[in-house]
Amino acid sequence: TNTWSSTSLPKAIRISISFAEPFENMSGQLEVWEEDIITRTVAIDRTRAIKYAFVGANLDGSDLDDTDPNNLGLNDFGDEEGVSGESGEDNMLEPPTTDKEGRL
């Protein structure tokens, strides 16, 4: 059923999800292989206070800067790379300093 009929919450729930390609079984239902299903047990604690603060929407947008909040300054390999400055030039990061034996 899709409804909870008890007056009290369960102590935990088990959640299963799969992103695998389903196949059709002999009865015509879609299934995924058991090893492709990820299952987690989640504890429920009704006494835990969840911190929440309402943040009002700023629909003006005129005070926002032009930086991309999703740009972490990393390339495809997870290494830091230069980040474009306001003048449009690339500000390259300084290379790490090493001692005379080449150690960091």
DRENPA-3360 file (N, C-alpha, C; in nm, 2 decimals, always signed):
BEGIN
1 = TNTWSSTS = +0.08/-0.12/+0.00/+0.00/+0.00/+0.00/+0.09/+0.12/+0.00 ~ +0.03/+0.24/-0.04/+0.10/+0.36/-0.04/+0.07/+0.46/+0.07 ~ +0.00/+0.41/+0.17/-0.03/+0.49/+0.29/+0.02/+0.43/+0.42 ~ +0.04/+0.51/+0.52/+0.09/+0.46/+0.65/-0.03/+0.46/+0.74 ~ -0.07/+0.35/+0.79/-0.19/+0.33/+0.87/-0.16/+0.34/+1.02 ~ -0.04/+0.32/+1.06/-0.01/+0.32/+1.21/-0.01/+0.46/+1.26 ~ -0.04/+0.48/+1.39/-0.03/+0.61/+1.45/+0.11/+0.65/+1.49 ~ +0.20/+0.55/+1.49/+0.34/+0.58/+1.53/+0.43/+0.55/+1.41;
9 = LPKAIRIS = +0.55/+0.63/+1.41/+0.64/+0.61/+1.30/+0.72/+0.48/+1.33 ~ +0.77/+0.42/+1.22/+0.86/+0.30/+1.24/+1.00/+0.35/+1.29 ~ +1.07/+0.26/+1.35/+1.21/+0.30/+1.41/+1.31/+0.32/+1.29 ~ +1.28/+0.25/+1.18/+1.37/+0.27/+1.06/+1.29/+0.22/+0.94 ~ +1.34/+0.27/+0.82/+1.29/+0.22/+0.70/+1.40/+0.17/+0.61 ~ +1.37/+0.08/+0.52/+1.47/+0.03/+0.42/+1.44/+0.09/+0.29 ~ +1.53/+0.15/+0.22/+1.51/+0.22/+0.09/+1.60/+0.14/-0.01 ~ +1.54/+0.11/-0.12/+1.61/+0.04/-0.23/+1.59/+0.12/-0.36;
17 = ISFAEPFE = +1.70/+0.13/-0.44/+1.70/+0.21/-0.56/+1.80/+0.14/-0.66 ~ +1.77/+0.15/-0.79/+1.86/+0.10/-0.89/+1.85/+0.19/-1.01 ~ +1.97/+0.21/-1.07/+1.97/+0.29/-1.19/+2.01/+0.20/-1.31 ~ +2.00/+0.06/-1.29/+2.04/-0.03/-1.39/+1.92/-0.04/-1.50 ~ +1.96/-0.09/-1.61/+1.86/-0.11/-1.72/+1.77/-0.22/-1.69 ~ +1.64/-0.20/-1.68/+1.55/-0.31/-1.64/+1.53/-0.41/-1.76 ~ +1.49/-0.53/-1.73/+1.46/-0.63/-1.83/+1.32/-0.68/-1.80 ~ +1.26/-0.74/-1.90/+1.13/-0.80/-1.89/+1.13/-0.94/-1.85;
25 = NMSGQLEV = +1.07/-0.98/-1.74/+1.07/-1.12/-1.70/+0.96/-1.20/-1.78 ~ +0.95/-1.33/-1.74/+0.86/-1.42/-1.82/+0.71/-1.38/-1.81 ~ +0.68/-1.31/-1.70/+0.54/-1.26/-1.69/+0.51/-1.12/-1.74 ~ +0.61/-1.06/-1.80/+0.60/-0.93/-1.86/+0.63/-0.82/-1.77 ~ +0.67/-0.84/-1.65/+0.70/-0.73/-1.55/+0.85/-0.69/-1.57 ~ +0.87/-0.56/-1.54/+1.01/-0.51/-1.55/+1.08/-0.54/-1.42 ~ +1.21/-0.59/-1.43/+1.29/-0.62/-1.31/+1.43/-0.57/-1.34 ~ +1.51/-0.56/-1.23/+1.65/-0.54/-1.24/+1.72/-0.65/-1.15;
33 = WEEDIITR = +1.84/-0.68/-1.18/+1.91/-0.79/-1.11/+1.93/-0.74/-0.97 ~ +1.92/-0.84/-0.87/+1.94/-0.81/-0.73/+2.07/-0.74/-0.70 ~ +2.18/-0.78/-0.77/+2.31/-0.72/-0.74/+2.32/-0.57/-0.79 ~ +2.22/-0.53/-0.87/+2.22/-0.39/-0.92/+2.14/-0.30/-0.83 ~ +2.08/-0.35/-0.73/+1.99/-0.27/-0.64/+2.08/-0.22/-0.52 ~ +2.07/-0.10/-0.49/+2.14/-0.04/-0.37/+2.03/-0.02/-0.26 ~ +2.06/-0.08/-0.15/+1.97/-0.08/-0.04/+2.04/-0.01/+0.09 ~ +1.96/+0.08/+0.15/+2.01/+0.14/+0.27/+1.90/+0.14/+0.38;
41 = TVAIDRTR = +1.94/+0.13/+0.50/+1.84/+0.14/+0.61/+1.86/+0.28/+0.68 ~ +1.75/+0.35/+0.69/+1.75/+0.48/+0.74/+1.68/+0.49/+0.88 ~ +1.74/+0.53/+0.98/+1.68/+0.54/+1.11/+1.59/+0.67/+1.12 ~ +1.48/+0.66/+1.19/+1.39/+0.77/+1.20/+1.39/+0.82/+1.35 ~ +1.42/+0.94/+1.37/+1.42/+1.00/+1.50/+1.33/+1.12/+1.51 ~ +1.21/+1.10/+1.56/+1.11/+1.21/+1.57/+1.16/+1.32/+1.66 ~ +1.25/+1.30/+1.76/+1.28/+1.40/+1.85/+1.39/+1.49/+1.80 ~ +1.46/+1.46/+1.69/+1.57/+1.54/+1.64/+1.51/+1.66/+1.58;
49 = AIKYAFVG = +1.55/+1.78/+1.62/+1.51/+1.91/+1.57/+1.59/+1.94/+1.44 ~ +1.52/+1.96/+1.34/+1.58/+1.99/+1.21/+1.60/+2.14/+1.20 ~ +1.72/+2.19/+1.18/+1.74/+2.34/+1.17/+1.70/+2.38/+1.04 ~ +1.61/+2.48/+1.04/+1.56/+2.54/+0.91/+1.55/+2.69/+0.93 ~ +1.59/+2.76/+0.83/+1.58/+2.90/+0.82/+1.53/+2.94/+0.68 ~ +1.42/+3.01/+0.68/+1.36/+3.05/+0.55/+1.44/+3.17/+0.50 ~ +1.48/+3.15/+0.37/+1.56/+3.25/+0.30/+1.47/+3.31/+0.19 ~ +1.44/+3.43/+0.20/+1.35/+3.50/+0.10/+1.42/+3.50/-0.03;
57 = ANLDGSDL = +1.34/+3.49/-0.14/+1.39/+3.49/-0.27/+1.43/+3.64/-0.31 ~ +1.54/+3.65/-0.37/+1.59/+3.78/-0.43/+1.56/+3.77/-0.58 ~ +1.45/+3.83/-0.62/+1.42/+3.82/-0.76/+1.48/+3.93/-0.85 ~ +1.54/+4.03/-0.78/+1.60/+4.14/-0.86/+1.72/+4.10/-0.94 ~ +1.82/+4.04/-0.88/+1.93/+3.99/-0.95/+2.03/+4.10/-0.99 ~ +2.01/+4.23/-0.97/+2.10/+4.33/-1.01/+2.22/+4.34/-0.92 ~ +2.22/+4.28/-0.80/+2.33/+4.29/-0.71/+2.42/+4.16/-0.72 ~ +2.39/+4.07/-0.81/+2.46/+3.95/-0.83/+2.59/+3.97/-0.91;
65 = DDTDPNNL = +2.70/+3.91/-0.88/+2.82/+3.92/-0.96/+2.81/+3.82/-1.07 ~ +2.91/+3.83/-1.16/+2.91/+3.75/-1.28/+2.98/+3.62/-1.27 ~ +3.03/+3.58/-1.15/+3.10/+3.46/-1.13/+3.00/+3.34/-1.13 ~ +3.05/+3.23/-1.18/+2.97/+3.11/-1.19/+2.98/+3.03/-1.05 ~ +2.88/+3.02/-0.98/+2.89/+2.95/-0.85/+2.92/+2.80/-0.86 ~ +2.91/+2.75/-0.98/+2.94/+2.61/-1.00/+3.09/+2.58/-1.04 ~ +3.16/+2.69/-1.06/+3.30/+2.68/-1.10/+3.39/+2.67/-0.98 ~ +3.45/+2.55/-0.96/+3.53/+2.53/-0.84/+3.68/+2.55/-0.87;
73 = GLNDFGDE = +3.71/+2.60/-0.99/+3.85/+2.62/-1.02/+3.93/+2.49/-1.04 ~ +3.86/+2.39/-1.08/+3.92/+2.26/-1.10/+3.91/+2.22/-1.25 ~ +4.01/+2.15/-1.31/+3.99/+2.10/-1.44/+3.93/+1.96/-1.43 ~ +3.93/+1.89/-1.55/+3.87/+1.76/-1.55/+3.94/+1.65/-1.47 ~ +4.07/+1.68/-1.43/+4.14/+1.59/-1.35/+4.14/+1.62/-1.20 ~ +4.06/+1.72/-1.16/+4.06/+1.76/-1.02/+4.17/+1.85/-0.98 ~ +4.25/+1.89/-1.07/+4.36/+1.98/-1.04/+4.31/+2.13/-1.05 ~ +4.37/+2.22/-0.97/+4.34/+2.36/-0.97/+4.39/+2.42/-1.10;
81 = EGVSGESG = +4.31/+2.51/-1.16/+4.35/+2.58/-1.28/+4.32/+2.73/-1.26 ~ +4.37/+2.80/-1.36/+4.35/+2.95/-1.35/+4.20/+2.98/-1.36 ~ +4.17/+3.09/-1.29/+4.03/+3.13/-1.29/+4.03/+3.27/-1.35 ~ +3.93/+3.29/-1.44/+3.93/+3.41/-1.52/+3.89/+3.53/-1.43 ~ +3.97/+3.64/-1.44/+3.95/+3.75/-1.36/+3.85/+3.85/-1.42 ~ +3.83/+3.97/-1.36/+3.74/+4.06/-1.42/+3.79/+4.12/-1.55 ~ +3.92/+4.13/-1.57/+3.97/+4.19/-1.69/+3.96/+4.09/-1.80 ~ +3.92/+3.96/-1.78/+3.92/+3.86/-1.88/+4.04/+3.78/-1.90;
89 = EDNMLEPP = +4.15/+3.83/-1.83/+4.28/+3.75/-1.84/+4.27/+3.64/-1.74 ~ +4.35/+3.53/-1.77/+4.36/+3.42/-1.68/+4.46/+3.45/-1.57 ~ +4.42/+3.43/-1.45/+4.50/+3.45/-1.34/+4.55/+3.31/-1.30 ~ +4.67/+3.27/-1.34/+4.72/+3.14/-1.32/+4.76/+3.13/-1.17 ~ +4.74/+3.01/-1.11/+4.78/+2.99/-0.98/+4.93/+2.97/-0.97 ~ +4.99/+3.01/-0.86/+5.13/+2.99/-0.85/+5.17/+2.84/-0.83 ~ +5.27/+2.79/-0.89/+5.31/+2.65/-0.88/+5.36/+2.63/-0.73 ~ +5.35/+2.51/-0.68/+5.40/+2.48/-0.55/+5.55/+2.50/-0.54;
97 = TTDKEGRL = +5.60/+2.55/-0.43/+5.74/+2.58/-0.41/+5.81/+2.45/-0.36 ~ +5.93/+2.43/-0.41/+6.01/+2.31/-0.37/+6.14/+2.35/-0.31 ~ +6.20/+2.26/-0.24/+6.34/+2.29/-0.19/+6.44/+2.25/-0.30 ~ +6.57/+2.26/-0.27/+6.67/+2.24/-0.38/+6.67/+2.09/-0.42 ~ +6.62/+2.00/-0.34/+6.61/+1.86/-0.38/+6.49/+1.83/-0.45 ~ +6.40/+1.93/-0.47/+6.28/+1.91/-0.55/+6.16/+1.86/-0.46 ~ +6.17/+1.86/-0.33/+6.06/+1.82/-0.24/+5.97/+1.94/-0.22 ~ +5.84/+1.91/-0.20/+5.75/+2.01/-0.17/+5.76/+2.06/-0.03;
% end
